[in-house]
Amino acid sequence: MINSKVYLKVRRVDAGTVESARDVTVADVHEAMGVRGRTALLGSRMRPIKEGQAKIAGPAVTAFCWPGDNLMMHRALYLAQPGDILVVVCQSELSGAQWGDLATRYALGKGLAGVVVQGCVRDVDQVRSLGMPVWSTHIWPIHPDKGGHGFVNAPVVCEGVEIRPGDLIVADGDAVICVPRDEAQWVIQAARAKMQKEEEAAERVRAGASVWELSGAAASYASMQVEEIDAAFDD
């Protein structure tokens, strides 16, 4: 017998860290995490449904849904709080839409920060016009049932990354990244420091500095003993 489980409480990343994370990019967060940042990025199939939509940051609320069914998504949405990011996983990704117009209207009313779906979303013209930030692996209109098992607010693997309820999610036009809740404060501090250095570098570029030098490419190139030939390849 299959037993669905729904956890009613979430230990969320602290609000101050979430607020700080709204200013940084996914690229900054990824690099601030070092090598581990590579495994924190959700797969490249996860894309925003609207180009130029708002960057988001917030604690994860999770749902794992039965193929062709989005009942557990609805339960997670009902339990979510303002500022949360709903993370939905349906491994049979094209079996039934996990997100659409009515869910978007309800989520906006609750003040959710955004939605991340491994699976398909529909009603995208309406969702885009409403302004809800949504990332997904597919757009497909197939009707979902609402009677399937699954779980809510337990760990999920979304596009190759384990996401635990309350972890920090940051998403922008590049990608979606998950930062473990207990590491989020120092990661975001490091990301903000990196962002400041890049802003200083950008100012130097505006003043005429070369990216070839500033990026470290010139020093790396000089150490490689590359043969340069003062001629065209076909002379």
Secondary structure by P-SEA (a helix, b strand, c coil): cbbbbbbcccccccaaaaaaaccccaaaaaaaaccccccccccccccccccccccbbbbbbbbbbcccccaaaaaaaaaccccbbbbbbbccccccccccaaaaaaaaaacccbbbbcbbbcaaaaaaaaccccccccccbbbbbccccccccccccccccccccccbbbbcccbbbbccccaaaaaaaaaaaaaaaaaaaaaaaaaccccccccaaaaaaaaabbbbbcccccc
